[in-house]
Amino acid sequence: MFKTIKESVSGEIVEKKSKFIANVFYVETVEEAENKIKEVSRKYFDSKHNCYAFSIYTENGLINRFSDNR
């Protein structure tokens, strides 16, 4: 059984003068996920890293993608 995201949320912590921001979104397609990644990248254009991960279940199986943006 798969678990899914119920609602979009965000949070942040500061550790040793570095700010870490997390955003969680529900998406149904790879295109939606890529659009959200672009949206977040534009919003935090001055960040040094924009890491992401997503999993989407399709009729052909599970699609997983991730990047640590280094």
C-alpha positions as CSV (number, residue, x, y, z in Angstrom):
1,M,0.0,0.0,0.0
2,F,1.3,3.4,-1.0
3,K,1.1,6.5,1.2
4,T,0.5,9.9,-0.4
5,I,0.7,13.6,0.5
6,K,-2.5,15.0,1.8
7,E,-1.6,18.7,1.6
8,S,1.2,21.0,0.6
9,V,3.4,22.1,3.5
10,S,6.8,23.8,4.1
11,G,9.2,24.2,7.0
12,E,12.6,25.5,7.7
13,I,15.4,25.1,10.2
14,V,18.7,27.0,10.7
15,E,21.8,25.1,11.5
16,K,25.2,26.7,11.9
17,K,24.0,29.9,10.0
18,S,22.6,27.8,7.1
19,K,18.9,27.8,6.4
20,F,17.3,24.6,5.2
21,I,13.8,24.9,3.6
22,A,11.6,21.9,2.9
23,N,8.6,22.0,0.6
24,V,6.2,19.1,0.1
25,F,3.6,19.0,-2.7
26,Y,1.1,16.5,-4.1
27,V,1.6,15.9,-7.8
28,E,0.2,13.3,-10.2
29,T,2.6,13.5,-13.2
30,V,6.3,14.0,-13.9
31,E,5.4,17.3,-15.6
32,E,3.7,18.6,-12.5
33,A,6.7,17.6,-10.4
34,E,9.1,19.3,-12.8
35,N,7.0,22.4,-12.8
36,K,6.9,22.5,-9.0
37,I,10.7,22.1,-8.9
38,K,11.1,25.0,-11.4
39,E,8.7,27.1,-9.3
40,V,10.7,26.5,-6.1
41,S,14.0,27.1,-7.9
42,R,12.7,30.5,-9.1
43,K,11.4,31.4,-5.6
44,Y,14.8,30.5,-4.0
45,F,17.0,31.6,-6.9
46,D,19.8,32.6,-4.6
47,S,20.1,29.2,-2.8
48,K,23.2,27.2,-3.2
49,H,21.4,23.9,-3.5
50,N,17.9,22.9,-4.6
51,C,17.5,19.2,-3.8
52,Y,14.4,17.3,-4.7
53,A,12.9,13.8,-4.8
54,F,9.6,12.5,-6.1
55,S,7.8,9.2,-6.7
56,I,4.8,8.9,-9.0
57,Y,2.8,5.7,-9.4
58,T,1.6,5.1,-13.0
59,E,-0.1,2.2,-14.8
60,N,3.4,1.3,-16.0
61,G,4.9,1.3,-12.5
62,L,6.6,3.6,-10.1
63,I,8.7,6.6,-11.3
64,N,11.3,7.8,-8.9
65,R,13.6,10.8,-9.4
66,F,15.9,12.7,-7.1
67,S,18.8,15.1,-7.2
68,D,21.1,16.7,-4.6
69,N,21.8,19.5,-7.1
70,R,25.5,19.7,-6.7
